[in-house]
Structure formats: structure tokens, C-alpha cells
Amino acid sequence: MAGDLDDLRQRLENISSEIGDLALDRLRAALDGADGNPAAQERLLTRARRSVDKAGLLLRQADEL
């Protein structure tokens, strides 16, 4: 089971990194004056990334039990 949790935690870390990249893209778009509301999108992506990071932390703690 520990291996399964570690694998899932690693996948969440990769997803977090991908979300971070998307958030940076949205922030750049906001600075370039893109249409829509890329700054709001960046904020939502950052919130999602924090949630994914929290899930990874919880899995790490579960693995230590």
C-alpha cells in the first residue's frame, strides 16, 4: 500500500507542477493585456494547485501512519 500512495503522491506533484505552469501562462497573458480575465484564471489555478499540494501532503502523512 505504501508504494501505491507514493505513486499517487508523485502523480499529484506532477499535476501541481503542470497547474503551476498554466497559472504562469495566465499571468503572462494578463500582463500582455489578453482578452478575457487571465488574472482571475491564474488565481483559480493557484487555488487548485494549493489543493493538489494539500492532497499530496495528506498522502505523505497517511503513508507515515
MOQUI-V430872 format. One record per pair of residues at least 24 apart in sequence whose C-alpha atoms are under 10 Angstrom apart, sorted by the first residue. I is the first residue (numbers start at 1). J is the second residue. Records with the same first field share a line. If there is no record, write none. Layout:
I=J ; J
This chain:
1=63
2=59 ; 60 ; 62 ; 63 ; 64 ; 65
3=63
4=63
5=56 ; 59 ; 60 ; 62 ; 63
6=56 ; 59 ; 60 ; 63
8=55 ; 56 ; 59 ; 60
9=52 ; 53 ; 55 ; 56 ; 57 ; 58 ; 59 ; 60 ; 63
10=56
11=56
12=49 ; 52 ; 53 ; 54 ; 55 ; 56 ; 57 ; 59
13=49 ; 52 ; 53 ; 55 ; 56 ; 57
14=52
15=49 ; 52 ; 53
16=45 ; 46 ; 48 ; 49 ; 50 ; 51 ; 52 ; 53 ; 56
17=49 ; 52 ; 53
18=49
19=45 ; 46 ; 47 ; 48 ; 49 ; 50 ; 52
20=45 ; 46 ; 48 ; 49 ; 50
21=45
22=46
23=47 ; 48 ; 49
